[in-house]
């Protein structure tokens, strides 16, 4: 029984992904999620007092997964330029693997207001900080040229966001196939291969 609360919460989030994917955020009702998760209304409202709280739970789940994959990829490499390269590959593969969840988090959030925008900005800041730290490491270890690491990291976050959102809407480019080209472009932008 000690895992029951975690399992119930996870079941609700998994069901929310399915329902949001089918109906969209705005058309989804809490009852739809209760039915899909095969839990009670009481359980749903215990963990998530509102539909927005469920949505934020999904955002945190996806963000946590992305952050752990990035840190894992970074830890496997020694030089800053290699860490940036590895983190970029890991993030694109994660988006490719979890397209439905990425669509919910990045596209269906439009119109959720100031609370979501504040979270989105905080998440972007977290990822920009991870990239910035790797670029700074690359500058220190000589694997990257001197540059404004904060500006470069924010440009990367913006570029990746646009690429992934375009892919979510159109299915192109195929992220797995495009990873080498996306990486080459972004890595050139910070001086990898430009020496």
Secondary structure, DSSP 8 states (H G I E B T S, - for coil): -TTHHHHHHHHHHHHHHHHHHHH-TTT--HHHHHHHHT--HHHHHHH-SSHHHHHHHHHHHHHHHHHHHHHHHHHT-SSHHHHHHHHHHHHHHHHHHTHHHHHHHHTTTTT--HHHHHHHHHHHHHHHHHHHHHHHHHHHHTSS-S--HHHHHHHHHHHHHHHHHHHHHH--S-HHHHHHHHHHHHHHHTTTT--
